Amino acid sequence: MAISSPDTDALFRDYRESRDPAVRETLVERFLPLARRLARRYERGGESFDDLLQVASLGLVKAVDRYEPNRGVAFSSYAVPTILGELKRYFRDTGWAVHVPRGLQERAMKVDQTSAKLTTRLGRAPSIADVAEAMSLELEEVLEAMGASQAYDAVSLEAGRDSERPEEGTIGETLGEEDERLELVEYGTTIAGTLRALPDRDRLVLKLRFVDDMTQSEIAARIGVSQMQVSRLIRRALDRLRTVAESA
């Protein structure tokens, strides 16, 4: 980063009075490493660094144009928030795949930056509590920001699972699964008698799965069997209920 010097101060005073484009270009070139360093903070996998540098450079030009050397503030102190403002505006306007409130966008970017710094300092991925403590935020605020970060990039459900193997199908085909609870809704009006006739354990398993919304692993631990046995119990009970409903 360029450091203020009598020569630099003289250039700013000269430009302030003359608005000579050549002096302006000299100042921009002198502080371009500052813009480059700030652009690196916002570099992501899907974002072109050249685009970020262009945005940061625009912020640098604005800072050079607006800087008043007689106020006694170092140019770098004035330029940094101006450049960062341009970068943040760029991400607000063009960087998000879906709408996210501006304040949440900025918090998400700060959480991302803080996580990167903590990873370097701690030598490991920071926990949510680590990030919350470093930023003086509540855990819920950090979680919300992390969730918002997922809105930065969007992938089409029609995109291939493997660009080199189109026969693998689309991303959309990998999402979702059959919800067994739909069967209970469909057959609910005709199975009441049969449901009462099921063995106690079968009825308990169905209740735990479809009323209490427990996972198969949780049910297995609850009744003392394997997860595979729970899956079989559920399928057997549903088969019985389906048979009654279809013959009614």
Long-range contacts (C-beta under 8 A, 24 or more apart in sequence): 1-31, 1-33, 1-34, 1-37, 1-76, 2-30, 2-31, 2-33, 2-34, 2-76, 4-74, 4-75, 4-76, 8-75, 9-69, 12-67, 12-69, 12-75, 13-69, 15-64, 16-67, 16-68, 16-69, 24-61, 24-64, 24-65, 27-64, 28-57, 28-60, 28-61, 28-64, 31-60, 31-64, 31-75, 31-76, 31-79, 32-57, 32-60, 34-60, 34-76, 34-79, 34-80, 34-83, 35-59, 35-60, 35-83, 38-80, 38-83, 38-84, 38-87, 39-87, 41-87, 41-113, 42-87, 42-91, 42-109, 44-152, 46-153, 47-95, 52-87, 52-90, 55-86, 55-87, 55-90, 56-83, 56-86, 56-87, 58-86, 59-83, 59-84, 59-85, 59-86, 59-87, 62-86, 95-152, 96-151, 96-152, 97-151, 97-152, 97-153, 97-154, 98-151, 98-154, 100-148, 100-151, 104-144, 104-145, 104-148, 105-148, 107-137, 107-141, 107-144, 107-145, 107-148, 108-145, 108-146, 108-148, 108-149, 108-152, 110-135, 110-145, 111-135, 111-142, 111-145, 111-146, 111-149, 112-149, 180-209, 180-210, 180-234, 180-238, 181-210, 183-238, 183-241, 183-242, 184-210, 184-238, 184-241, 186-245, 187-241, 187-242, 187-244, 187-245, 190-244, 190-245, 190-248, 191-241, 191-244, 191-245, 193-244, 194-240, 194-241, 194-244, 195-241, 198-237, 198-240, 201-233, 202-233, 202-236, 202-237, 203-237, 205-230, 205-233, 205-234, 205-237, 206-234, 206-237, 209-234
